[in-house]
Structures are given as structure tokens and as C-alpha cells.
Amino acid sequence: MTDAELADIGLTRADLHVAVAVPFGRDPTVKLRAIASERADTIEDLARQVG
């Protein structure tokens, strides 16, 4: 995926490196989902503070 495509789903290329480091046998998409969700929550919190 391109960096733009990753950004569309709330991830960065560095997030993929974090997910690859997940222990063998664990689902890396769980980690990616958590990263994207946390980032979205942070952005929403910042938007509320500005508004």
C-alpha cells in the first residue's frame, strides 16, 4: 500500500513495522486495529478541544 492508502485507514508505514514485531502466532491485525483506533480517538479529542 502507498502511504496515502495507509493514511486513509489511519495507519502509517511505521505502524506496519510494529505489527510485524507481534509474537508469532498472534494476529497482527489486532495490533493494527488498536493503533488506528487509538489514533482516531486522539484526533477526535483534539478536534473537540479546538471546537
N, C-alpha and C positions, 0 to 999 in steps of 0.2 A: 504494500500500500504506500501511497505517497504521504508526505507529511500533511498535506491538506485533507486527504481522506481520513487519516488518523485523527486530525483535529475535529473533523465532523462528528466523530463518535466519542470525542472527549479524551483522546489519548495522545501521547507523544511517542516518538521513537524510543526515548529513554524508558518509558513505561514497558515497552516490549522486552527490553533487557532485564527489567525487574521480574517480569513474568517468566522469562526463561530460567531464572535462578530459583524458581519454585522447586522444592524437592521432587524427585522422580516419583511418579505415581499420583501426584496431586494435579488437579485440573488448573492450568494457568489462567483459564478464562475467569475463574472465580476471583483471582487477584486483579485481573484487568477490570472486571466489573466494579470491584471495590475502589480501585484507583479513580475510575471515571466518575463513579457516584460521589466520592469524596470531593473531587474537583468541582463537580456541578453544584454541590451543596455550598462550597466555599464561594463560588461565583455568585450564587443566589444571595448568600449572606452579604456579600459586598455590595450587590445591587440594592438591597434593602437599605443599607446604610447611606447610600448616595441619595436615594429617593426620599 
